[in-house]
Amino acid sequence: MLRVMLSLFFVLSLSHSYAADFQLTSPSIHNHETIAHEQVFNGFGCSGRNVSPELHWAHPPYGARSFAVTVYDPDAPTGSGWWHWVIFNIPPTVHSLPANAGRPEGKAAIEGAIQSMTDFGQPGYGGPCPPAGDKSHRYIFTVYALKVDRLPLDKDASGAMVGFYLNQQALAKASLTALYGR
């Protein structure tokens, strides 16, 4: 009886570790806290360094064949929000992005991944820069675990088009929300 109970305990403890939630973390940004000057956009009246934050994800679901990361501001005064970063076709062996991976031609860019158009009109990371005097905006960093190796899109795809494909192909997603106002 003891052997059966120990075996059952072992199986249940293993299944719990495999069922852990998909998580997104960052040493650079923290959930519901203000984004640092380093990640803020440099332009449109902002003078940040425009460095994409370091991101890590853990416990992706079984069957994830690629990943994508987006940064979206639902509070932008556009009627449709603002896409700050869209990167997809991240290989399944990659579970983090180093700081400054948001420069498509930079040394930290992920080989094989595509960074497509943001609402700044160019690919790559564009940090927060809400209108002066506006309330703090929410910047939602999301990693998607996808059931496909590649999305059939290129660097000219809009954030909305990529978002459409991500929502069709997602096995799971994990987010953290940072804040910034000026």
C-alpha positions, 0 to 999 in steps of 0.5 A: 500500500505504501509503495502504491501511495508513493508511486501515486504521489510521484506521478502527481508531483510530476504532472503538477510540474508539467502543468505549471503556467506559461510565464513571462518575466523580465529583469528590466521591467516589472508588472504594473510598475513604471518602465525605465528611461532606457526602454522609453522611445527616443523621438516624438518629444521623448528622450529615452534610449529605446532599448527593448527590455530583456525578456524570459519565458518559462513553462511553454505548453507541450507542442510549442513550435515557435514563439512571438512577442508583442508590445501593445498600448491599448491606451493610445489615443488612436481608437485602435491602440498602438503596436510598439513591437512585433517579433515572430517566428522565434525558434522553439529553442529560444526562451528569452530575448536579450536587451536590445533584441528589438533592433532588427539589424543589431547584434542582439537580434534573434536569428530567423525571427522577423520583426515587422511593422510597428505603428511608428512605421518601421520594424523593431522595438519602439518604446513608450512615448504617450502624449504629454499630460496623458495618464499613464499608459499600459504597455502589454508585453505578451509572449505567444507559444504557437502551434506552427513553425512559422507565420506566413508573414514578412517584415511589412506585416502590420501589428494587426495582421500579425495579431490576427495570425497569433490569435489563430495559432496560439497554444498559450500566451503570457503577459506582463503590463508595465506603465509609463506616462509623462 
